[in-house]
Amino acid sequence: MTSIKAKLIEAIETVPDSILEQTLDYLEYLKTREQKPQTLSQQVPQKEGEPILRGSKAKDLLKFANTWQGNDFEECLQLVYDTRSQTEF
């Protein structure tokens, strides 16, 4: 038995069941993640010659400018003012 497995078994013997349950869930998650390769980037169709957008910038949002639909703009804006936090630098 490897030293890692021995250490795990030793730790398992002294841990409460609640922690064991969480540990088992995490171990199963890691196993499924290892089995399924992440192919998300391959699933996204891309048109030839079209740049890949890595990060969102304010400039990207300009295409939506002046497109507000609905009559709750002032209410939504007030919600932003009421719930925003101070910035710390």
Secondary structure as the mmCIF struct_conf table of DSSP 4:
data_model
#
loop_
_struct_conf.conf_type_id
_struct_conf.id
_struct_conf.beg_label_comp_id
_struct_conf.beg_label_asym_id
_struct_conf.beg_label_seq_id
_struct_conf.end_label_comp_id
_struct_conf.end_label_asym_id
_struct_conf.end_label_seq_id
HELX_RH_AL_P HELX_RH_AL_P1 SER A 3 ILE A 12
TURN_TY1_P TURN_TY1_P1 GLU A 13 THR A 14
BEND BEND1 VAL A 15 VAL A 15
HELX_RH_AL_P HELX_RH_AL_P2 ASP A 17 GLN A 35
BEND BEND2 LYS A 36 LYS A 36
HELX_RH_AL_P HELX_RH_AL_P3 LEU A 40 GLN A 43
BEND BEND3 VAL A 44 VAL A 44
TURN_TY1_P TURN_TY1_P2 GLU A 48 GLY A 49
HELX_LH_PP_P HELX_LH_PP_P1 GLU A 50 LEU A 53
BEND BEND4 GLY A 55 GLY A 55
HELX_RH_3T_P HELX_RH_3T_P1 ALA A 58 PHE A 64
TURN_TY1_P TURN_TY1_P3 ALA A 65 ASN A 66
BEND BEND5 GLY A 70 ASN A 71
HELX_RH_AL_P HELX_RH_AL_P4 PHE A 73 THR A 83
#
